[in-house]
Amino acid sequence: MPTLQNHLDFTESAPAKVNLTLRVIGRRPDGYHELESLVCFARTGDRLTLRTDDALSLDVIGPRPEVAGPPEQNLVLKAARALVARIPDLALGHFTLLKRLPAGAGLGGGSSDAGTALRLLVRANGLALSDPRVADAARATGADVPVCLDPNSRWMRGLGEILSDPIELPSLPAVLVFPGTPLATKDVFAAYHAHAAPAKSAPPATVDWERTVSSPALLAWLNDSGNDLERPAIAKSPLVADVLAALRAQPGCRLARMSGSGSACFGIFASGRSARAAARALSRPQWWVEPTYLGG
């Protein structure tokens, strides 16, 4: 039986997930898509606290509480219920979610919140993060939750359930931009097939990461890679193209790309100073703009 640490608050960050690359490998008979993506995490994100002396419940606070939706539909509670279904005597508690990330941006906010909820329950119950029941609960909660369970840079393949060991990436100064208009993943994939968007050629089967993780080599490799969903996303929402053009126009921008299925984009910059200056220059009434660091 798990050992509960009573009357304590446990707090962790739920970092934004960024797809540095994304390839559509193929479509399965059930209609889902096999993907391959190099994923990293940002230093910005939500924050989740678990108080262990309460019943399972959730409050959402902060600058963006409305984007979390009804609490009963939130992935934090879904993840907790998935874990208790696998560990019936699991001790639960009250979650408080400080919501900073926009919803529907392709930054994995809800999935990262869910992964963080599982980490907090693991800590509070004296479990191991490597417990297979925890990974099973993550898979049952959502396709992006497994990679958010232990938020380190890594390859994500399949439906999101096949994860590589962590990859050491350099700390990359960046700006995240969400233009305020969400894109539904199913709509972007429909546009992908409708426009017969050609997938990029496969990346090398093996990458010399000891050389590639240096920032110049990594950026050169990233520029030769891409996001197969970027063109169809632009077809659905030209705002994505506007964001990318605005990022590329900023001094010091080394790479601009859409993350995931959009509509948020990221720019990688030469320095933290140039990233912060770009974030100030990119301020728009409807845009969410955040300077940060990726990887590291």
C-alpha positions in Angstrom: 0.0 0.0 0.0 1.4 3.5 -0.8 2.6 5.5 2.1 0.9 8.9 2.2 2.7 11.9 3.5 -0.2 13.7 5.2 -0.9 17.4 5.4 1.7 18.4 2.9 1.8 20.5 -0.3 3.7 19.2 -3.3 4.4 21.6 -6.1 6.0 21.2 -9.5 6.1 23.1 -12.8 4.2 21.8 -15.9 6.5 23.1 -18.7 5.4 23.8 -22.2 6.1 21.1 -24.7 7.7 22.1 -28.0 8.1 19.9 -31.1 11.4 20.9 -32.6 10.7 18.6 -35.5 7.6 16.6 -36.6 7.3 14.0 -39.3 4.1 12.2 -40.3 5.3 8.6 -40.8 2.0 7.1 -41.9 -1.6 6.4 -41.1 -2.8 3.4 -39.2 -5.9 1.3 -40.1 -7.7 2.9 -37.1 -7.2 6.4 -38.6 -4.5 7.5 -36.1 -1.2 8.8 -37.4 2.3 7.5 -36.7 4.6 10.4 -35.9 8.2 11.0 -35.2 9.2 14.1 -33.3 12.1 15.6 -31.4 10.5 17.1 -28.3 11.9 19.4 -25.8 10.5 21.5 -23.0 10.5 25.2 -22.2 11.3 27.0 -18.9 7.8 28.5 -19.0 4.6 26.7 -18.2 1.9 26.1 -15.7 2.3 25.2 -12.1 0.5 22.5 -10.1 0.2 22.0 -6.4 -1.2 18.9 -4.6 -2.5 19.2 -1.0 -2.7 15.7 0.4 -5.3 16.1 3.2 -8.2 16.7 0.9 -10.5 14.7 -1.4 -9.7 14.6 -5.2 -10.6 18.0 -6.6 -9.2 20.8 -8.7 -9.1 24.6 -8.6 -7.7 26.7 -11.5 -6.2 30.1 -10.8 -3.9 32.5 -12.5 -4.0 34.7 -15.6 -5.7 32.1 -17.8 -8.1 30.0 -15.7 -10.8 30.1 -18.4 -8.8 28.1 -20.9 -8.7 25.1 -18.6 -12.4 24.3 -19.2 -14.7 22.7 -16.7 -12.7 21.1 -13.9 -14.4 17.7 -14.3 -13.1 17.5 -17.9 -9.6 18.6 -17.0 -6.7 16.2 -17.7 -5.3 16.7 -14.2 -8.4 14.9 -12.8 -8.5 12.4 -15.7 -4.9 11.4 -15.0 -5.5 11.1 -11.2 -8.5 8.8 -11.9 -6.5 6.8 -14.4 -3.9 6.2 -11.7 -6.3 5.3 -9.0 -8.0 2.8 -11.3 -4.7 1.0 -11.4 -3.7 1.6 -7.8 -7.1 1.4 -5.9 -5.7 2.3 -2.5 -3.9 5.4 -3.9 -4.2 8.5 -1.7 -5.4 11.5 -3.6 -5.9 15.2 -2.7 -6.8 18.7 -3.9 -5.0 20.1 -6.9 -4.5 23.8 -7.5 -3.5 24.6 -11.1 -1.8 28.0 -11.9 -2.7 28.3 -15.6 -0.3 30.3 -17.7 -0.2 28.5 -21.0 -2.9 29.1 -23.7 -5.2 26.3 -24.6 -5.3 24.9 -28.2 -1.8 26.2 -29.0 0.0 22.9 -29.6 2.2 23.5 -26.6 0.9 20.5 -24.7 -0.4 22.5 -21.7 -3.1 20.1 -20.7 -0.9 17.0 -21.2 1.9 18.6 -19.2 -0.5 19.4 -16.4 -1.6 15.7 -16.5 2.0 14.5 -16.4 2.7 16.8 -13.5 -0.3 15.5 -11.6 1.0 12.0 -11.9 4.4 13.0 -10.7 2.9 14.7 -7.7 0.8 11.7 -6.8 3.9 9.5 -7.2 5.8 11.7 -4.7 2.9 12.0 -2.3 2.4 8.2 -2.2 6.0 7.2 -2.0 5.9 5.5 -5.4 8.5 5.3 -8.2 8.1 7.2 -11.4 9.2 4.1 -13.2 6.3 2.1 -11.8 4.6 0.6 -14.9 1.2 1.5 -13.6 2.1 5.2 -13.7 3.2 4.9 -17.4 0.0 3.0 -18.2 -2.1 5.7 -16.5 -0.2 8.4 -18.6 -1.0 6.5 -21.8 -4.6 6.1 -20.9 -4.9 9.9 -20.2 -3.7 11.2 -23.6 -1.2 10.7 -26.4 1.2 13.4 -25.3 1.0 12.6 -21.6 3.8 9.9 -21.6 6.4 12.3 -22.9 5.3 14.9 -20.3 5.5 12.5 -17.4 9.3 12.9 -17.2 9.8 16.2 -19.2 13.2 15.8 -20.8 14.2 16.3 -24.4 13.8 13.0 -26.3 12.4 11.4 -29.5 8.7 10.6 -29.5 7.4 8.1 -32.0 4.3 6.1 -32.8 1.2 7.7 -31.3 3.4 9.3 -28.6 4.0 6.1 -26.6 7.4 5.2 -28.0 10.0 7.3 -26.2 13.8 7.4 -26.5 16.1 7.9 -23.6 16.6 11.6 -22.6 18.8 13.6 -25.0 21.0 16.4 -23.7 20.3 19.5 -25.7 21.9 22.9 -25.2 19.8 25.6 -23.6 18.3 27.5 -26.6 17.1 31.1 -26.2 13.6 31.2 -27.7 10.3 33.1 -28.1 7.0 31.3 -28.0 4.1 33.0 -29.9 0.4 31.9 -30.0 -1.7 34.1 -32.3 -4.8 33.6 -30.2 -6.6 31.3 -32.7 -6.5 27.6 -31.8 -6.2 24.9 -34.4 -7.9 21.5 -34.0 -5.5 18.7 -34.7 -8.1 16.7 -36.7 -8.6 19.7 -39.0 -4.8 20.1 -39.6 -4.5 16.4 -40.5 -7.5 16.7 -42.8 -5.7 19.6 -44.6 -2.5 17.5 -44.7 -4.2 14.7 -46.6 -6.3 17.1 -48.7 -3.3 18.9 -49.9 -1.2 15.8 -50.3 1.6 17.6 -48.4 4.8 15.7 -49.1 6.6 14.5 -45.9 10.2 15.5 -45.6 12.8 12.9 -46.1 13.6 10.8 -43.1 16.3 12.1 -40.7 19.4 10.1 -40.3 18.9 6.7 -38.5 21.7 7.7 -36.1 22.7 11.2 -35.1 26.0 12.0 -33.6 24.5 13.9 -30.7 27.9 14.5 -29.1 28.5 16.8 -32.0 25.0 17.9 -32.9 24.0 19.1 -29.4 26.3 22.1 -29.8 24.0 25.0 -30.7 25.4 25.7 -34.2 25.4 22.1 -35.2 21.9 21.5 -33.7 20.5 24.6 -35.5 22.0 23.4 -38.8 20.4 20.0 -38.4 17.1 21.5 -37.3 17.1 23.8 -40.4 17.4 20.6 -42.5 14.4 19.1 -40.7 10.9 20.5 -40.4 7.3 20.1 -39.3 5.2 18.2 -41.9 2.0 19.9 -40.5 3.2 23.5 -40.9 2.0 23.9 -44.5 -1.5 22.4 -43.9 -1.8 24.4 -40.7 -1.1 27.6 -42.7 -3.8 26.5 -45.2 -6.3 26.4 -42.3 -5.0 29.5 -40.5 -2.9 32.1 -42.4 -2.1 33.6 -39.0 0.5 30.9 -38.6 2.4 32.3 -41.6 2.1 35.8 -40.1 3.6 34.6 -36.8 6.5 32.8 -38.6 7.2 35.9 -40.8 7.2 38.2 -37.8 9.6 35.9 -35.9 12.0 35.6 -38.9 12.1 39.3 -39.2 13.4 39.8 -35.7 17.2 40.4 -35.3 19.0 37.4 -34.0 16.3 34.8 -35.1 18.1 31.6 -36.2 15.1 29.4 -36.8 11.3 29.9 -36.7 8.9 27.0 -36.9 5.4 25.9 -35.8 5.2 23.5 -32.9 3.1 20.3 -33.1 -0.1 20.8 -35.0 -0.1 24.5 -34.1 -1.0 27.2 -34.0 1.8 28.3 -31.6 5.2 28.8 -33.1 8.7 29.2 -31.7 11.7 31.1 -32.7 15.3 30.2 -31.6 17.5 33.2 -31.1 21.2 34.0 -30.9 21.0 35.1 -27.3 18.6 35.6 -24.4 18.9 39.4 -25.0 17.8 39.1 -28.6 14.9 36.8 -27.6 13.7 39.2 -25.0 13.9 42.1 -27.4 12.0 40.1 -30.0 9.3 39.3 -27.5 8.8 43.0 -26.8 8.7 43.8 -30.5 6.2 41.0 -31.2 3.6 42.2 -28.7 0.2 42.3 -30.3 -3.3 42.7 -28.7 -4.4 39.1 -29.5 -1.0 37.4 -29.4 0.5 35.5 -26.4 4.3 36.1 -26.5 6.8 34.6 -24.1 10.6 34.7 -24.1 12.0 31.5 -22.7 14.7 28.8 -23.1 14.2 25.4 -24.7 16.0 22.2 -23.8 19.0 22.7 -21.5 
